[in-house]
Amino acid sequence: MTVSASVPAPVPEVSLREYGPAVSVPLGREAGQVLAASGILQSATPDPRRDGHWLLRAGSRVGAVRMPEGPVVRIMPKVSVSRLFFLLGFSLDPAGAWRDSGEGTIDTGAYDDVVPALAHAVERQIDRALRQGVLQGYREVRESALVVRGRLREAEQIRRHFGRTPPVEIAYDTYTADTAENRVLRAAAERLLRLPGVPGPVRRRLAHQRVRLADALPLIRGQELPRWQPSRLNSRYQPALRLAEAVLRGTSPEHRPAEADPLSMDGFLLDMNKLFEDFVTVALREALREHGLTARLQDPHHLDIASLVRIRPDLVVRTGDGRTPRAVVDAKYKVEKADGLLNADLYQALAYATVLGLREAHLVYAAGRRTERFHEVRCTAAGPDGRGLRIYQHSLDLSREPGQLLTSLREIAGRLASGGKEGI
């Protein structure tokens, strides 16, 4: 009688699309509760028509996560992966160090899924950073030793070893590869190696990069990322570092559902709401410099005189000296309605303009039927030209090529520079 060895069942995968329809998925109660509490999806609820199934609907987050003892959940973005990484790359480095081709895109290989493309892009950036060798630098070491080396830590020596012979408490500088920059790159490579869906060839190259960075100490999970300062010495590292930090901030969210032990999910998620907002505001800030204007991102203000209600516009355009507000912008990763009326957005923009004493406010949407439209608000203090406060709505089609996107944002920047020169 032949007994066949039991083969573990493959880990199931669930494929969702950003803001797509809900999908019924076989899922245990505990895994479903963890997923529902995580905030990763727009909704996760038991399927009333199928026992042991949950209805999962994705929201603005895209990428992939591996559930503990559950499925791998993949969420595909509405835009192409290459366009997504252009938005990410430009947001992190608008000066252009990220863009590897004339089309303005990060090298994502031939991959059309977020995690494989991300792993490929990070590995290529790390390889480029290390081509001239592993960056080394001076780091202060504090330790107990039998001989004096460097500087004697007198206060520590007296506190710990008063009246005793060696060891002595010393501090000295050592030239090492254990720098903040190398720790960040090593940690990113290790995180990517644990993600679901990293292709074999990319996984092998990432493992090779980890070996090259072996002299850098691993990061302790839960601690803040090491801080590094841009300089001439680490300029070749900077594109890789920015993308590596994005990986480390977007991976392995930890969750503690009710009546359960702490659990973690390995994965990488990008919030398209935040990514769109970052791209629009950074691109407008860069374009406004051509008009001699400055821009403040997430500029804090208060709605009321008592300063109890905080508001934080995505971008406030100011004069070159930064003193006088000229316009206010809020980016919305949503499609403008057919009638163009998103009342809550209009009320929010009106509040921003009123607090800042402006004659116009601007909303930038991810898509819409018109390139630009405006609403004129009745107000008692009309401007010299007799018109009231205007709220402009702009549409930015993310399916367009990178150069066309930047051209559209430069046009919006020109509108911002030309309007709102006088307060209301």
Salt bridges, closest charged atoms under 4 A:
GLU13 OE1 - ARG74 NE 3.04
ASP93 OD2 - ARG242 NH1 3.92
ASP107 OD1 - HIS120 NE2 3.35
ASP113 OD2 - ARG74 NH1 3.89
GLU123 OE1 - ARG124 NE 2.74
GLU123 OE1 - ARG205 NE 2.92
ASP127 OD2 - ARG124 NH1 3.96
ASP127 OD2 - ARG131 NE 3.54
ASP127 OD1 - ARG212 NH1 3.15
GLU140 OE1 - ARG142 NE 3.35
GLU140 OE2 - ARG151 NH2 2.72
GLU156 OE2 - ARG159 NH2 2.64
GLU156 OE2 - ARG160 NH1 3.96
GLU169 OE1 - ARG153 NH1 3.38
GLU169 OE1 - ARG160 NH1 3.37
GLU169 OE2 - HIS161 NE2 2.78
ASP178 OD2 - ARG139 NH2 3.41
ASP178 OD1 - ARG183 NE 2.78
GLU190 OE2 - ARG186 NE 2.75
GLU245 OE1 - ARG249 NH1 3.95
GLU254 OE2 - ARG221 NE 3.20
ASP266 OD1 - ARG191 NH2 3.35
ASP278 OD2 - LYS274 NZ 2.88
GLU286 OE2 - ARG285 NH2 3.26
GLU286 OE2 - ARG289 NH1 3.12
ASP299 OD2 - HIS301 NE2 2.96
ASP299 OD2 - ARG318 NH2 2.99
ASP330 OD2 - LYS332 NZ 2.99
ASP345 OD1 - LYS332 NZ 3.98
ASP345 OD2 - LYS334 NZ 3.35
GLU360 OE2 - HIS362 NE2 2.80
GLU360 OE1 - ARG387 NH2 3.77
GLU360 OE1 - ARG415 NH2 3.63
GLU372 OE1 - HIS394 ND1 3.36
GLU376 OE1 - ARG390 NE 3.51
ASP385 OD1 - ARG359 NH2 2.50
ASP385 OD2 - ARG387 NE 3.33
GLU401 OE2 - ARG83 NH2 3.60
